[in-house]
Amino acid sequence: MVRPHVHIPYAKIGEHLDFIIRNNIDLEIYFSSDSLDVLSSDDIRSLKNKLQHEPELSFHAPFMDLCPGAVDSGVRDITVGRFNQVLDIAGILNPLSIVMHSGYDKWKYGLNPQLWLDKSLETWIPINARAESMGVKLAIENIFEDEPSNLVMLMEAMGSENFGICFDTGHCNLFSRVPLEEWIRCLKAHIIELHLHDNDKGSDQHRPIGDGTFNFEWFFNEIKDISCVYTIEAHTPEDALKGMERLAYHLSRTD
């Protein structure tokens, strides 16, 4: 029986703590840069004590303005610093995985993914080595990619079982210019986490599973043989519960 994680910003946990404990919810905790600026080790230990139901955890690292593949070494240094802050927290809370963004934009890199890849490896190789030593997997999320080739390049260059893909259904539905089947054919072997939400292809709406146009029935049947973290990305408690219920329904049909 899959127990999905539910995405929540660290700053929102206090507001929804009763709901989280009452519903025995496992969490993907998002640590924004603003949160990292004020958090202490004592704050994290306090959070661990408040989560009385001892949930299974994953993390989402900060991403705004960060760029793991930046040509500017100063930008990469700041990015690595933020990632290491999240790994410091991981040393206390022991998440299964940490979702991070690649920062790839085909236009920014002048349609030269090799330039992005070479700089990215300077970031990912040491960060992944530290994460692996802690027993924490790193999952790179598809964001604005309209096809999966740059992510395939990164997976092949890293060649690490500890370093994989967080496949985001909503982002694929919104931004892709190739069929879903191509994404799964290229990335299935590397998926270690899923971000599950839906939209009508108009914007990144984060609707519950089935409230948009993504083909979840085909998707869940196609990935039924892989083991990964399932994460509901919802913007309200009601949508989180709805997403969990619909995930359970779809998975029951693939048994």
ChimeraX attribute file (.defattr): number of C-alpha atoms within 10 A of each C-alpha:
attribute: neighborCount
match mode: 1-to-1
recipient: residues
	/A:1	6
	/A:2	12
	/A:3	15
	/A:4	23
	/A:5	25
	/A:6	26
	/A:7	23
	/A:8	21
	/A:9	15
	/A:10	19
	/A:11	13
	/A:12	11
	/A:13	17
	/A:14	12
	/A:15	9
	/A:16	12
	/A:17	15
	/A:18	12
	/A:19	13
	/A:20	20
	/A:21	16
	/A:22	9
	/A:23	11
	/A:24	15
	/A:25	23
	/A:26	21
	/A:27	22
	/A:28	29
	/A:29	23
	/A:30	21
	/A:31	23
	/A:32	18
	/A:33	17
	/A:34	10
	/A:35	14
	/A:36	16
	/A:37	11
	/A:38	8
	/A:39	14
	/A:40	12
	/A:41	11
	/A:42	9
	/A:43	11
	/A:44	16
	/A:45	13
	/A:46	11
	/A:47	15
	/A:48	15
	/A:49	11
	/A:50	14
	/A:51	17
	/A:52	12
	/A:53	15
	/A:54	13
	/A:55	17
	/A:56	16
	/A:57	22
	/A:58	27
	/A:59	30
	/A:60	23
	/A:61	22
	/A:62	22
	/A:63	19
	/A:64	11
	/A:65	10
	/A:66	20
	/A:67	23
	/A:68	27
	/A:69	25
	/A:70	24
	/A:71	15
	/A:72	10
	/A:73	13
	/A:74	10
	/A:75	16
	/A:76	20
	/A:77	16
	/A:78	15
	/A:79	22
	/A:80	20
	/A:81	13
	/A:82	21
	/A:83	21
	/A:84	16
	/A:85	18
	/A:86	21
	/A:87	22
	/A:88	13
	/A:89	19
	/A:90	22
	/A:91	13
	/A:92	12
	/A:93	17
	/A:94	16
	/A:95	22
	/A:96	19
	/A:97	26
	/A:98	26
	/A:99	26
	/A:100	20
	/A:101	19
	/A:102	24
	/A:103	23
	/A:104	22
	/A:105	17
	/A:106	15
	/A:107	9
	/A:108	11
	/A:109	15
	/A:110	10
	/A:111	11
	/A:112	13
	/A:113	20
	/A:114	13
	/A:115	14
	/A:116	25
	/A:117	22
	/A:118	15
	/A:119	18
	/A:120	21
	/A:121	17
	/A:122	16
	/A:123	20
	/A:124	21
	/A:125	14
	/A:126	12
	/A:127	17
	/A:128	19
	/A:129	16
	/A:130	14
	/A:131	21
	/A:132	16
	/A:133	10
	/A:134	15
	/A:135	16
	/A:136	23
	/A:137	23
	/A:138	27
	/A:139	25
	/A:140	24
	/A:141	24
	/A:142	26
	/A:143	21
	/A:144	15
	/A:145	20
	/A:146	19
	/A:147	19
	/A:148	18
	/A:149	14
	/A:150	20
	/A:151	23
	/A:152	17
	/A:153	14
	/A:154	23
	/A:155	19
	/A:156	12
	/A:157	13
	/A:158	16
	/A:159	12
	/A:160	16
	/A:161	12
	/A:162	19
	/A:163	26
	/A:164	28
	/A:165	25
	/A:166	28
	/A:167	25
	/A:168	20
	/A:169	23
	/A:170	29
	/A:171	25
	/A:172	24
	/A:173	25
	/A:174	22
	/A:175	18
	/A:176	18
	/A:177	11
	/A:178	13
	/A:179	12
	/A:180	17
	/A:181	11
	/A:182	12
	/A:183	18
	/A:184	17
	/A:185	11
	/A:186	14
	/A:187	18
	/A:188	16
	/A:189	13
	/A:190	25
	/A:191	21
	/A:192	25
	/A:193	26
	/A:194	22
	/A:195	23
	/A:196	26
	/A:197	28
	/A:198	30
	/A:199	22
	/A:200	16
	/A:201	17
	/A:202	10
	/A:203	13
	/A:204	15
	/A:205	18
	/A:206	22
	/A:207	22
	/A:208	27
	/A:209	28
	/A:210	17
	/A:211	14
	/A:212	19
	/A:213	14
	/A:214	21
	/A:215	14
	/A:216	19
	/A:217	13
	/A:218	13
	/A:219	15
	/A:220	15
	/A:221	14
	/A:222	15
	/A:223	15
	/A:224	12
	/A:225	9
	/A:226	12
	/A:227	11
	/A:228	18
	/A:229	21
	/A:230	21
	/A:231	26
	/A:232	27
	/A:233	25
	/A:234	25
	/A:235	15
	/A:236	14
	/A:237	13
	/A:238	10
	/A:239	18
	/A:240	23
	/A:241	17
	/A:242	18
	/A:243	26
	/A:244	23
	/A:245	13
	/A:246	16
	/A:247	23
	/A:248	15
	/A:249	11
	/A:250	17
	/A:251	15
	/A:252	10
	/A:253	10
	/A:254	14
	/A:255	7
